[in-house]
Amino acid sequence: MATREWNPSDFEVEEEDEEQTLSPLSISPPSSPLSYFARDRHVAFLEMMYNLIPHHYQSQEINRLTLAFFTISGLHLLQALDRIDKDRVSNWVLSFQAHPRSKAEVKNGEFYGFHGSRTSQFPPDENGVSVHNAGHLASTYCALAILKTVGFDLSMLDKESILISMRNLQQPDGSFMPLHVGAETDLRFVYCAAAICFILEDWSGMDREKAKEYILNCQSYDGGFGLMPGLESHGGGTYCAVASLRLMGYIEDDILSNNASSSIINVPLLLNWSIQVYFCHLISRSITYCSRKI
């Protein structure tokens, strides 16, 4: 695989102007949307991550597929997928899938998705089958997203094993565990399950009605969504909730132009919370920045 020579100057950061002041009310948009964006630096960094992950990421080895997802997606957004070997990426991702010994095993309670890394993928038996299965819902979402991004033909996947076994992870309240041996259940994994079904264009892997009810139970009094019912509103949880409902077909793209009262979620309250969170974050950043100058 071709590599680009790494140049430390690619990642140098210019010193901030000490005379500069920042006010959320005085921020003006740049003359051009990308006039301030150093695209080549980002491409160089992501290409470095693609070729060799720095040692600082050793603690994230278990999430190697997730790191690959961010790297490949970043290059895709920057229109730089020509920097990678797509066939090699596809074969590498496919090597992480867990496969059942037989069709009967698909319903044995385990999840036959994708492992997150080699450290969670035990050697196969003499028949080439993984005896210890650690398929993970988030890793499966990342794997499928990567394959979709690089143009792999998803019809060649054993999606039946993924979808049938994924139902084993859905709980009675509609939430999902990330793996069959048990773990936390929250909106992150509901989103992963919805995204997997959406990418594979097959909703047999989950009970959408149960998932919908779980999501609605996570909407807080202030309009945002907590990661679990009863928890405080959370930006990531809110994204997972709204994105899942959109993927499942319960809300439309033009939800804001329609009568808000017809939506299954409280849209005005959600928008009010989102705006408040945005401005609170912006003001907080301003105060932090200015306090550093004092």
Secondary structure, 3 states (H helix, E strand, C coil): CCCCCCCHHHHCCCCCCCCCCCCCCCCCCCCCCCCCCCHHHHHHHHHHHHHCCCHHHHHHHHHHHHHHHHHHHHHHHCCCHHHCCHHHHHHHHHCCECCCCCHHHHHCCCCCCECCCHHHCCCECCCCCECCCCCEHHHHHHHHHHHHHCCCCHHHCCHHHHHHHHHHHECCCCCECCCCCCCCCCHHHHHHHHHHHHHHCCCCCCCHHHHHHHHHHCECCCCCECCCCCCCCCHHHHHHHHHHHHHCCCCCCCCCCCCHHHCCCCHHHHHHHHHHHHHHHHHHHHHHHHHHHC
